[in-house]
Amino acid sequence: MEVSHYLRIDRDSALPLAVQVAQQLRWLIVRGQASVGDRLPPVRQLADELGINMHTVRAAYQELSKAGLITSRPGTGTTVAAYDPERLSDSVADIPSFTIGVIVPSLEEFYTPMLEAIEDTLQGGPTMLVVCNTREDSTKAAWFVDQLVARGTDGIILIAQDQHDPSGAPIPRIPAFPPIVVVDWPTAPDPVVFFDMEGAGHQAAAHLIEHGHERIGVITPPMAQPSVADTHTGIHQAYGDASLTLQSEHVAHVPDFSTQSGIEGGEQLLGLDPPPTAILALGDQLAIGVIQAANRHGLNIPTDLALASFGDIAVAPYLNPPLTTVHQDAAAAGTAATQMLLQLINDEPPDATRISLPANLITRRSCGCPTEPIPSQ
């Protein structure tokens, strides 16, 4: 793999030339521009291409070798190695970069107030925010962690990533350095900020049961998704309290929290004979899809079908009908995570390393409750 055309040397920089070469090669390897087994240019060739001394290139290669990023053997040359994330983090200089990385599973509306709160908490300081979107691909989480580490990021906020890959291995790999605060992933190691989704699931299911519904459909993303298992635990507790059992055919499994998944889950449940009298969607975007599916079936919400969900995104009160949903204070989670991370970056003991945020049911017309007037904005 030819990487030399990516490299640039700044002779006027205070940064030593060997460090410049090593930093750029480190980034190219972690970014995937140079893959495991690829050969790097011989020392003399790279020195000639960059117009620098051979000893400078050799020193850069030695630094990368210490970090486990490359291997050099007589006769085979210098090749890219399968690096160890812990050795990678050890190889990065412990000097401030004034950047914080945030890794989110998507840019859905639920995460907007969380990102805004993180940004607001950083206002007034020298730190810049870098947002990485995995697009619901859990394998990208570890990749982004490694990239942020390679760039010398001061700290990382990791939001709602899947806990395991298909082989069962934990994702992402969380290095010891830099400090990482996890959000909305209750089983992650401390420090972590999460929502009480067990209580949320209990509140939402119990409320639909109180309305007299015994045949409730549940639309759920995979159980490996952070907090989904806790939500199911709360739902089953509410059923048990009412001496009811959630039937397996009333659970629609969908791939993610998107509106399209809500449509698909809604179609599956409404196609049952008899269909459920209420649906509990595990996310507001899913619930929006259910509204569309109900419209296709000529059903009125809440007269023919009650609906409740989780998240309380900004449009929830303005939907037709306004959506009953469990409020998760995403902004509070973003603020708490950022404050905790800043304390860790500054080597200060955080006020807490495990914060559970309450979730509160907001009743509106979609479940059959009267809707309070929406305040003017």
N, C-alpha and C positions, 0 to 999 in steps of 0.2 A: 504494500500500500504506500503510495507516494504521499507523504505528509508535508514535505519540505515547502511546497508552494503555499501552504497555509501560514507558515512561520514568518514573523516579522521581527527585526532587531532594531531597537532604538538606542543608538550610541550615546544620545544625550541624556538618557534616563539615569537616575541614581541607582536603579536596580541593576545588579551585576548581570552581565550577558548570559552567564551559565544559568542563573535563576530565571531569566526571561525565557530561555529555550526550554528549561525543565517545566515551567508553569504552562507554557503553551502546549507542549507535548502531553502533559498530564491531562489537560482539558480535552484534547483531541482523542485520547485513549478512552477516557470516561464517557465522552460524548458518543463514542462508537465510530468515529471517523477512521480509527485504526482498530481492527478486530484482533482477537486472540489468535496468535500464530502469524500475524502479519510481520513482515520484516521491516525494520527501520533502516534508513540509509547508513552505510558505514561511516565511521567517525570522520575520516578524511573527506569523503564525498559531501557530507552535510556541512562540514566546515567550509569547504570551497564554495558551496551553493550560497551560504549565508555570509561569506566573506569574513569569517572569524577564525580564531586560532583553534587548532585541533584539541588542545587541552581544555578549551571552554566547552566544546561538545562532549568530550569525555567526562568532564565534571557533571554536566547535565544528565548524561546517561547513568552515571554512578548514583545520582540522587534519585532517579526514577527506579533504578534497580533496588535501592534500599527500601523504597515504598512498595516493592513487589509488583510494579507495573510492567517491567520488562525483564528479560533474561538475556545475558550475553555469554556465548560459548564459542570457543575457537572452532572454526570450520563451519559453523552455522550462522554466525553473525548475531545481531541483536533483534530479538523478536518480542512482540507484545504478549504479556502473560495474563492469565486469569487472576485478576487482582483480588486481594482481601480488603473489604471495606474498612476494617479496623486499621490495617496498615496504611490505607489511603488517608484516613483522617489523621493519623500520626504524622504523615509526611507534610501536611499543610501547616504553614507558619501560623503560630498563635498570635496574630496581630489583627486589630480591628479592621474589618472591611466596610463597616457601617451598612451592611445589608442583612435583611432577614428574609428567608424564603418561606413561602406558604404553599403547601401542596393540597389541592382540593380535588375531589372526585369528578366535579362538573362545575359549570357556571350557571346552574339552575338558580332560580330566584331565591331559594331558601338561604343560599350562601352569601347573597349580596350584603345584607346587614352585618354579617359576620366579618366580611372583608373590609367593609367600611369602618367598622369598629376597630379592627386591627390598625388600619391606616390612621384613624383619628387618635388612637393611643400613641402612635409614633410621632404625631405632629409636635413640632417644637424641638425635636431632637435631630441628630444628623443622619438617622437611619433611613434607608430606602427599602421599599417593599418589592419583592420579586415573587410573582404568582405563577405557579406551575399547575396546569390542568391535566389530570390523568385521563379525562374523558371516560371514566368508569372502567379503565384498564388497570387492574391492580398491579400488574407486572411493571407498569411505569412508575409506581410509587418508589420502589427501591432505586430505579434508574435516576429519578429526579433527586432523591436523597444523595446519591453518589455525585451527581453533577453539582449540587449546591455545596457539598463538602469540598469538591475539587476547586470550586471558585472561592473558597475561603469564607463562606457565609458565616456570620456570627452566631446564628441560631435558626431553627426551623420550627414552624408550626405545621403539624401533619393532621389533616382533617379527614375523618370518616373513610379510611381506606379498608379494603377487605383484609381479614385477618390471616388468610392462608391462600396459597396458590393451589392449582389442581393437584399437586403432589402432596399437599399437606404441610409444606414448609411455610414458616411464618413470613409474611410480607407486611411491611417492608423490613429489611435489615436495619435496625436502629443502632447506629454507632454510639460509642461513649462520648464522642466529641464531633461536632459542636453540640451544645444543649438542644434537645428536641422536646417540645411540648405537644402532646397528642390531644385532639379534640374529637368528641363524639365517637369514641372507641373505648368502651368501659373496661374491657379486659386487657388493654394495653398497660405496659409498665408505667409507673409514675415517672414524671409528672403528667397528669391527665385532667382534662376538663370534659365532663360528659353530662348528658341529660338523664333524668330519672324516667327512662322509657318503660320500665316495669310499671311504675305508678301511672304513667300516661296511658299504657295499654289497658290497665284496669279501669281508669276513669272513663275512657271512651266506650269500652264494651259494656261496662255497667250502666252507662247512661242510655245506650240503645236498649238494653234489657229492661230498664225502668220504663221505657216507652212501650213495653209490651212485646218486643221482638224476641222471638226464640230461634228463628231461622235467619241467622246473620251470616252474610258472605264476607270473607276476608281476602283482600288482594295484597299479596306480600312479595317483595323482592327476596332473593336468596337469603337463607338463614345466616350465611357467612358474613353478610353485610353487617357492619357495626351497628349495634343497638336493636337489630331486628329480632334477635332471639329474646332479648329482654322484653320487647313489646309483646311478643307471643306469650311469654310467661305471665305478664299482667292480664292479657286477654283470657287465658285459660283460668286464672284465678277468679276473674269476674264470673265466668261461666260456672266454676265450681261453687262460688258463693250462692249462685241462683239455682244450684242443683241441675245444671244443664251441661251438655257436652257439645263441643264444636265438632261437627261432622267433617270428615276429610274432603268430601265432595264440595263442601262450602268454602274451601280454601283454594284460591286461584294463585298459582305460582307464576310470577312474571320476572323477566330478566333484570329490571331496574326500576327506578322511581319516575320514569318519564310519563308524559301524557299518553303517548302511544301504548305503553304498557297498561295504563289505566283503561284505555278503550278495549284492549284485548282481554284483560281480566274481567271487565264489566260484561263483555259479550259472552265470555265463558260462563259466568254466574247467572246471567239473565237467560241463558239458554237452557238452564236446568228445568226440570218438571217435578215439583213446582220450584220456581225461582225463590231466592231469599227475599224477605220483606225489608231487609236493611243491608247495607254494605259498609264495611269499615275498611277504608283504604289506608295503607301505611305511609302515605305521603300526599300532600295537597295536589301535586301534579297528577298523581294517580287518580285522585278524586275528580279532577277536571275531566279526565278521560272517561270516568264513570258517567258524568253528566252527559257527555256526548253519546255514550252507548245507550243510556236511558232514553235520550231523545230519539235515537234510531228505532227503539222498540215502542215508541209512543207512550212512554211512562212519564208521569209527573212526579217530580221530587218536591216535597216529601209525601204527597198524597198516596202515590203508588209505591214509592221506594224511599226509605230514609237513608241518609248518607252522612258519614262522619269521617274525619281523617286526622292527620298529624302535621304540624309545622306552622300553621297560621302565617302563610306568606302574605305579602302586602295586598294581593288582589282578593284574598279570601272573603272579606266583607262585601265585595262588589260583584261577586259572581251571582248568577241567577239559577237557583236561589243562593243567598249568602251561606257560606260554608261553616258548618259546625266542625271545629278542629281543635286539637290540643296545641296550645301555644308553647313553642320552644323558643326561648329568648336567645336567638342566634347572636345578637349584638352583645349581650352579656357574656356569652361564651368567648367571643372574639376578644373582648376587653380583658377578661380574666386570664386567658391564655397568653396574651401579649404582655401583661403585667408580670406574670409568672416567668415568662421567657426573659424579659429584660433583667429581672432580679438574678436569674441564673447566669446570664451573660456577664453581669457585673460582679459575679462571685458573691452575691448576697443570698442568704437563706430565704427561700420564698415563703410568703405568709402561709401557704398551703401547697401541698404537692398533689392533692386529689380533691377536686371540687365537683360536687354533684349539684346540678341546677334543677330546680323543680319545674315540672311541666303542668300547666293548668288548662282544663277544658274550657273553651269558649263556645257557648251555645248560640247557634243562629238557626235560621229557618230550615236548613237542609235536613235536619233530624226531626223536624216537627215542632221545634220550640219557636216562640215568637222572637222576632229580631229587633234588637234595640236600634233606634235611629243612628245612622252613620254620621258622626260629627263632621261639620264642614271643615275643609282644609285650606 
